[in-house]
Amino acid sequence: MTRKLFGTDGIRGTANQHPMTAMTALNVGQAAALHFKRGEHRHRVVIGKDTRLSGYMIENALTAGFLSCGMDVILSGPVPTPGVAMLTRSLRADFGVMISASHNPYHDNGIKFFGPDGFKLSDEVELEIETRMFTDMAPDLAPSKELGRAKRLDDVVGRYTEYVKQTFPKGRTLDGLTVVIDCAHGAAYKVAPEVLWELGAEVIKLGVNPDGFNINDGCGSTDTHAMQSAVVTHGADIGIALDGDADRVLIADEKGQLVDGDQLMGLIASDWAREGILEGGAVVATVMSNLGLEKFLESEGLDLKRTPVGDRYVVEEMMRSGCNVGGEQSGHIVLSDYATTGDGLMAALQVLAVLTANGKPASEICRQFDPFPQLLKNVRFEGTSPLDKPDVEKAISDVEKRLQGSGRVLIRKSGTEPLIRVMAEGEDEALVGEVVDELVDLISRAAA
């Protein structure tokens, strides 16, 4: 049996439309509560969210589901996704929930779960929860006298601020640095500027006025132009752009030039290797990461281990192989010494740590390698995926042969949107563009 509701990062969709409805949230809340209720202790769950208007609806529906199963609810309000993972562990909760659609626009929302260890759930556990949703849960609901209670958690920002600051090298500060931080009007709009300021930086704040609708709208890691421009305008040393739930980050150097997740992983891994704290002799990244990263790591005597797209799969491979640095080109950076999931602010602090240690400008330290020409285009479709059609399969096979030895092609269905992602990279930029356009045209016609 395959999952129908859960994708690569929880359940996601347009708010108040299937599957992202109050009824779905209520049902998945009950199913998750029943899955995690084990033993006779008083069970508890942490619920965090970003700043979307629909967060109120989903938060209340989830809360009702948990309470109806006799589980107490701790409401954190807006907090980064990694903050929910941290709180789940520190509060000894039975599991945690983040309400967010990450980098998507305000009209989307999502539900992602963390186990009691702070890690995202496996495919198998998500399938068990989903299967339970379509059974009669009424006999398992709590009797009236055993219903749960809900309460707000005080000083979430303070807790998370101290947690993140502890990951910065002891005895070092950001004194003398000017940092632009774009919080995408999202979950980190309070905590990210506070962390940077308390560590000593002069902070230029962007995207810190959420209104329920402006999350990721022309700002944050999905649109970095404002951040890049602000770096140049203010003569800042570096710029940081987070996404709506702050689990991913992109950087701009002092010239306003963008630095992606592959460069950040290369920087952190090579620095940690020199410091003797890199574990596993490798970095774990997804199939989307650039061949340039792979070649750079080889030159440093390190390996690159690839996984399917999704930071959850990156974390699973990091645990299997004993690595402590991993992530995605999009800016999900997982540093398992400190966190169980991607944390954009923590990753940014590691870049700032290298910056303060070297005394060199960001343009010199952040660009670790020249990336291979890479092109990604999306094809929107309705209904079933066009990738299973024989002519599409043959075309993909033919392209792979043309690029063999000098590049690669990757075509996959998005786990969060009705999109086919077509990516190619190689030494010949013209050839890369040619094969991507050919495949996009073919898949578009197949999807029509």
C-alpha positions in Angstrom: 0.0 0.0 0.0 1.3 3.5 -0.9 0.8 6.7 0.9 -1.9 9.0 -0.5 -1.8 11.9 1.8 1.8 12.1 2.9 4.4 13.3 0.5 8.1 13.9 0.8 7.6 16.4 3.7 4.3 15.5 5.4 0.8 16.4 4.2 0.7 19.6 2.0 -1.9 21.4 -0.1 -4.0 24.5 -0.6 -5.5 25.5 2.7 -9.2 24.6 3.1 -9.1 22.3 0.1 -8.6 18.6 0.2 -6.4 17.3 1.7 -5.5 20.4 3.7 -8.8 20.8 5.4 -9.9 21.1 9.1 -11.4 17.6 8.8 -8.1 16.1 7.6 -6.2 17.8 10.4 -8.7 16.5 12.9 -8.5 13.0 11.6 -4.7 12.9 11.2 -4.5 14.3 14.7 -6.5 11.5 16.1 -4.6 8.9 14.1 -1.2 10.2 15.2 -2.3 10.4 18.8 -3.5 6.8 18.8 -0.3 5.7 17.1 2.0 7.4 19.7 -0.1 6.7 22.8 1.9 4.0 24.6 2.0 3.4 28.3 0.0 4.9 31.1 1.7 8.2 31.5 0.1 11.5 30.6 0.8 12.0 26.9 1.7 15.3 25.4 2.3 16.7 21.9 4.0 20.0 20.8 2.4 22.0 18.0 4.3 24.8 16.3 3.4 26.8 13.2 4.6 29.5 10.8 2.7 32.7 10.2 0.1 31.7 7.5 -3.5 32.7 8.1 -4.6 29.1 7.8 -2.4 28.1 10.6 -5.1 29.1 13.1 -7.6 26.7 11.5 -5.3 23.8 11.2 -3.8 24.3 14.7 -7.3 24.2 16.3 -8.4 21.2 14.3 -5.2 19.3 15.2 -5.6 20.3 18.8 -9.2 18.9 18.9 -8.0 15.6 17.4 -5.3 15.3 20.0 -7.5 16.3 23.0 -10.2 13.9 21.9 -7.7 11.0 22.3 -6.7 12.1 25.8 -3.4 13.8 24.8 -2.3 17.1 26.2 -1.3 19.8 23.8 1.5 22.4 24.1 1.1 25.3 21.7 4.3 27.1 20.8 2.9 29.7 18.3 5.2 30.7 15.5 8.5 28.9 15.7 11.0 27.5 13.1 10.5 23.9 12.2 13.7 22.8 13.9 12.4 24.5 17.0 9.5 22.1 17.1 12.0 19.2 16.9 14.0 20.7 19.7 11.0 21.4 21.9 9.7 17.8 21.4 12.8 16.4 22.9 13.4 19.0 25.6 9.8 18.8 26.8 9.8 15.0 26.7 6.8 15.1 24.4 5.5 11.9 22.7 5.7 13.6 19.4 5.7 17.1 17.7 3.8 18.7 14.8 4.8 21.6 12.6 2.1 23.4 10.6 3.8 24.9 7.6 4.2 24.7 3.8 7.8 25.8 4.1 8.7 27.9 1.1 5.3 27.8 -0.6 2.9 30.8 -0.8 0.5 31.7 2.0 -2.5 29.9 0.5 -0.7 26.5 0.9 -0.1 24.8 4.2 1.2 21.5 5.6 1.4 19.2 8.5 4.7 17.5 9.4 5.4 15.2 12.3 8.4 14.6 14.5 8.8 11.5 16.7 9.8 11.7 20.4 13.5 11.7 19.3 13.0 14.9 17.3 13.4 13.1 13.9 10.9 13.2 11.1 8.8 10.1 10.7 9.8 7.3 8.4 7.6 6.4 5.3 6.5 3.3 7.2 5.2 5.2 10.2 3.5 7.8 8.0 1.7 5.0 6.2 0.6 3.5 9.5 -0.9 6.8 10.6 -2.6 7.3 7.2 -4.0 3.8 7.2 -5.5 4.4 10.7 -7.2 7.6 9.4 -9.5 5.5 7.2 -10.6 3.1 10.0 -13.2 3.6 12.7 -11.3 5.4 15.5 -14.4 6.1 17.6 -13.9 3.1 19.9 -10.4 4.3 20.8 -11.3 7.9 21.7 -10.8 9.0 25.3 -13.8 8.9 27.7 -15.1 12.3 28.8 -13.0 12.3 32.1 -9.8 11.6 30.2 -9.9 14.3 27.6 -6.7 16.3 27.1 -5.9 19.9 28.0 -4.2 22.6 25.8 -1.9 25.3 27.0 0.4 28.0 25.5 4.2 27.7 26.1 5.8 30.8 27.4 9.0 32.3 26.0 9.5 30.0 23.0 11.7 32.6 21.4 13.9 32.7 24.4 14.3 28.9 24.6 15.1 28.6 20.9 17.4 31.7 20.9 19.6 30.1 23.6 19.5 26.7 21.9 20.8 28.2 18.6 23.4 30.4 20.2 25.1 27.4 21.8 26.0 26.1 18.4 28.3 29.1 17.7 31.9 28.6 18.8 32.4 29.5 22.4 34.3 32.7 23.1 33.7 34.1 19.6 31.3 36.9 18.7 30.0 38.7 15.6 31.3 42.0 16.8 32.0 44.3 13.9 30.0 42.4 11.4 26.9 43.9 9.6 24.5 41.1 8.7 21.3 41.4 6.6 18.7 38.8 7.6 15.5 38.2 5.6 13.0 36.1 7.6 10.5 35.8 4.7 7.8 37.1 7.1 7.8 33.6 8.5 8.4 31.6 11.6 11.8 33.0 12.4 10.8 36.7 12.2 11.5 37.2 15.9 14.2 34.7 16.8 16.7 35.1 13.9 17.4 38.8 14.3 17.5 38.3 18.1 20.2 35.6 17.8 22.4 37.6 15.5 22.1 40.8 17.6 22.8 38.9 20.9 26.0 37.5 19.3 27.2 41.0 18.5 26.2 41.7 14.9 24.7 44.9 13.6 21.5 43.5 12.1 19.6 44.8 9.1 16.1 43.2 9.2 13.9 42.2 6.3 10.7 40.2 6.2 9.9 40.6 9.8 6.3 41.9 9.6 4.0 38.9 8.9 0.4 39.6 8.2 -0.8 36.1 7.4 -0.5 36.6 3.7 3.0 37.8 2.9 5.0 34.8 3.9 7.6 34.0 1.2 6.1 36.7 -1.0 8.9 38.4 -2.8 11.3 37.7 0.0 13.2 34.9 1.8 15.2 32.1 0.3 12.7 31.8 -2.6 13.2 35.4 -3.7 16.6 36.7 -2.6 16.7 39.9 -4.6 15.7 42.2 -1.7 18.3 40.6 0.6 21.1 40.8 -2.0 20.3 44.4 -2.8 20.2 45.3 0.9 23.7 43.8 1.4 25.1 46.1 -1.2 23.1 49.2 -0.1 24.1 48.8 3.5 27.7 47.7 2.9 27.0 44.5 4.9 29.5 41.7 5.3 27.0 39.0 4.5 23.3 38.4 3.8 21.1 35.6 5.1 17.8 34.5 3.6 15.5 32.0 5.4 12.3 30.4 4.1 8.9 30.5 5.7 9.7 27.9 8.4 13.4 28.6 8.6 14.6 25.2 7.9 16.5 26.3 4.8 19.0 29.1 4.1 20.7 30.9 1.3 23.6 33.3 1.7 24.8 36.4 -0.2 28.4 37.6 0.0 29.4 41.2 0.5 29.0 41.8 -3.2 25.5 40.6 -3.2 26.3 37.4 -5.0 24.2 34.4 -4.1 25.6 31.3 -2.5 23.5 28.1 -2.6 23.3 25.1 -0.3 25.9 23.1 -2.2 28.5 25.8 -1.6 27.5 26.0 2.0 27.8 22.2 2.5 31.2 22.3 0.9 32.3 25.2 3.1 31.1 23.7 6.4 32.4 20.2 5.5 35.9 21.3 4.5 36.2 23.6 7.6 35.0 20.8 9.9 37.4 18.4 8.3 40.3 20.7 9.0 39.1 21.1 12.6 38.9 17.3 12.9 35.2 17.3 13.7 33.7 16.1 10.4 32.4 12.5 10.9 31.9 9.8 8.3 34.5 11.2 5.9 31.6 12.4 3.7 28.7 14.8 3.1 25.2 13.5 2.5 23.3 15.3 -0.2 20.5 14.6 -2.6 20.5 13.7 -6.3 19.9 17.4 -7.0 23.3 18.5 -5.7 25.8 19.8 -8.3 28.6 17.6 -9.8 30.9 20.5 -8.8 30.3 19.7 -5.1 31.1 16.1 -5.7 34.4 17.0 -7.5 35.3 19.5 -4.8 34.8 17.0 -2.0 36.9 14.5 -3.9 39.7 17.0 -4.0 39.4 17.4 -0.2 39.6 13.6 0.3 35.9 13.4 1.1 33.0 11.5 -0.4 29.5 12.6 -1.5 26.6 10.2 -0.6 23.4 10.9 -2.6 19.8 10.3 -1.5 16.4 11.0 -3.0 15.1 14.6 -2.6 13.9 15.4 0.8 15.9 16.3 4.0 14.2 13.4 5.7 16.1 11.0 3.4 19.3 12.9 4.0 19.0 12.5 7.7 18.3 8.8 7.4 21.4 8.3 5.4 23.4 10.5 7.8 22.4 8.2 10.6 23.2 5.1 8.6 26.6 6.3 7.5 27.7 8.2 10.6 28.0 11.6 8.9 27.3 14.9 10.6 27.0 17.2 7.6 24.3 16.9 5.0 21.6 18.8 3.1 20.2 20.0 -0.1 21.1 22.4 -2.8 18.0 24.4 -1.9 19.5 25.3 1.4 18.3 22.6 3.8 21.5 22.1 5.8 21.5 19.4 8.5 24.2 19.5 11.2 23.5 16.4 13.3 25.8 17.5 16.1 23.3 20.1 16.9 19.9 19.3 15.3 17.8 16.5 14.0 16.6 18.3 10.9 17.5 21.2 8.7 18.1 24.5 10.5 18.7 27.6 8.4 19.9 29.8 11.2 22.3 27.2 12.6 23.8 26.7 9.2 24.2 30.4 8.8 26.0 30.6 12.1 28.5 28.0 10.9 29.2 30.1 7.9 29.6 33.2 10.1 32.0 31.2 12.3 34.3 30.5 9.3 34.0 34.2 8.4 35.0 35.4 11.8 37.9 32.9 12.1 39.5 33.8 8.7 39.0 37.5 8.6 38.4 37.2 4.9 35.4 38.6 3.0 32.5 36.2 2.3 33.2 36.3 -1.4 36.5 34.5 -0.8 35.4 31.9 1.6 31.9 31.0 0.5 32.6 30.0 -3.1 34.3 26.7 -2.7 34.0 25.4 -6.3 32.9 26.3 -9.8 29.5 24.5 -10.3 28.9 22.5 -13.4 26.3 24.2 -15.7 22.9 23.0 -14.4 19.4 23.8 -15.6 16.1 23.0 -13.9 12.7 23.5 -15.4 9.2 22.5 -14.1 6.3 21.0 -16.1 2.9 21.3 -14.4 0.4 18.5 -15.0 -3.0 17.3 -14.0 -4.1 13.8 -13.2 -1.6 11.0 -13.6 2.1 11.6 -14.1 3.2 11.6 -17.8 6.6 10.0 -16.8 5.3 6.4 -17.2 4.5 6.8 -20.9 6.8 4.8 -23.2 7.8 7.6 -25.4 8.8 9.7 -22.4 10.8 6.9 -20.9 12.6 6.3 -24.2 13.5 10.0 -24.6 14.9 10.1 -21.1 17.0 7.1 -21.8 18.3 8.7 -25.1 19.3 11.9 -23.3 21.1 9.9 -20.5 23.2 8.3 -23.3 24.1 11.6 -24.8 25.3 13.0 -21.5 27.1 9.8 -20.4 30.6 10.6 -19.0 30.1 14.4 -19.2 27.0 15.0 -17.2 23.7 13.6 -16.0 19.9 14.1 -16.3 17.4 13.9 -13.4 13.7 13.8 -13.9 11.3 13.4 -11.0 7.8 14.2 -9.8 7.6 16.8 -7.0 6.5 15.4 -3.7 4.7 18.6 -2.8 3.2 20.0 -6.0 1.8 18.6 -9.3 5.0 19.3 -11.1 7.6 17.3 -13.1 11.1 18.6 -12.4 13.5 18.3 -15.3 17.1 18.9 -14.5 20.3 18.3 -16.4 23.9 19.3 -15.8 27.2 18.8 -17.5 30.4 20.3 -18.9 28.7 21.6 -22.0 26.2 24.4 -21.1 24.7 24.5 -24.5 24.1 20.8 -24.5 22.5 21.0 -21.1 20.1 23.6 -22.2 19.3 21.7 -25.4 18.4 18.4 -23.7 16.3 20.1 -20.9 14.3 22.0 -23.5 13.7 18.8 -25.5 12.5 16.9 -22.4 10.3 19.8 -21.2 8.6 20.0 -24.6 8.1 16.2 -24.8 6.7 16.0 -21.2 4.5 19.0 -21.7 2.9 17.4 -24.7 2.5 14.1 -22.9 0.9 15.9 -20.0 -1.6 17.8 -22.2 
